[in-house]
């Protein structure tokens, strides 16, 4: 198979990453992952076990998975080598008609009780082949970067969502609709959050940026992201902390906690374990063990 073994590419607008595309050869287990971003995953030729929210899913060649916000997931077993494709994107990619698309009907694809959500698309559904073809086209667009490739990626993403929406038992609903005049304000408030993540954020101040009362702001936010503003903020802060730990960009955990917006180490440790599955000290030990043994990947357990 004469293909690149790894590819990572982004679509960026200003200082916002709209979409991240990742493609790599899957030989071994991979890091436990979590993120606010929504995700579409496609396994090509590979077989193994994908552990999502503590439950094991056996995947085969051409299986597809959907990942809502803040769901821990990892490839915990590889029985046949192959390739994994990941497409990560912010919810705003769907609902912000001012800066992005404004397809809020598609938000329901990534909503539901985490314990009941259908992470794995039914492989017997013929629509899966169409979705795979669109993902392969996205890969080709990023690989060759011909004229207007970013526009083509958006078109293929739209085709993916339409195909899922039409063929996997979703129904038209106004549940996720938000008045258009509130969309621009919400997007502005999220930009404010993202640029002040490590500061002492207050819901009242955030809502004021959107010129919406705090209670109603929380309701709209949950509708658009599937999580509360504080869950979003905490998750983003932990992402910053993990990045700093990977790079060794910290002196003490106490200082790291404050640098990432936490007011004490107890809250930091509690949040870190909730999202990563272990306390920071154990995470650091596993990173060191990985480095000492020259292992390229390790699997983070879902409980301490």
C-alpha positions, 0 to 999 in steps of 0.5 A: 500500500503506497501511502503516507503513513501519517498526515495531519492538517488543519483548516484555520480561520483567523486564530480558530481551528475549524477542523483537524484531520489526522491520518496515521498507520495503526500498529499499536494501542494509542493514547487515551484521548478526550476533547471538547471537539466532535469527532468522526473516526474511520478504521481502514484495514485495521481491526482491534478494540476501541474503548469508549466511555469504559466500554469495549467495541470490536472494530473491523475494517471500514468501521466508523465511529462518532464521538461527542464532546468530552468522551474518553476513548482509546484504541486499546487493542490492535489485532490487525494493522491498518490505518486510522482517520480522525476528523475533529471539529468544533460544534461551531462548525455546525451551528455558527451560520455567521462564521461557518455553516449554521446546520444546527439540525445536525447537532442531534447526531452528536447528542445523547446520554453517554451510556446509551449513545450509539458511538459505532455506526451500523456497519451493515448500513450501505450509507457507511460506504458513502461516508467512507468515500467522502473521508477518503476524498477529504484525505486526498484534498489534504494530501495534494492541496489543490486549488480550493481544497479547503472549500472541497473539504467543507463540502465533503464534511457537509455530505458526511453529515447529510448522509448520516442524518438521512440514513441513521434514523434521525428526525427533523427537530427544532430542539437544537435551534437557536435564534439567528440573532443569538448565534453571533453573540454566542460565538463572540462569547466563546471566543472570549472564553477561549482567550481567557481560559487561564483567567478567573472566568465568571459566568456573569462576565461571559454572558455579558459578552453575549448580552444574554442573562447568565441562566439563559446563556447556560441553556443556549450553551448546553443546546449548542455544545451538549455540555455546560459552560463550566464543563467546556472551560474545565475540559479546555483547561485540562487540555492545556495542562496535558499539553504542558505536561507532554512538553515538560513546560511546568515547574511544579504541579502547584504552579501548573494548576494556577497557570491553567486557571485552577484556584488550587491543586485539589480542584486541578487533581479532581478535574484531571482525574475526571477527564484523563482517568488518573491524577497528574502524578500518575500521568507523569510517571506513565509518560516517564515510563514510556520515555525510558522504555522507548515505547511509542504509545501507551494506553491510559486506563480509564480508572485509577 
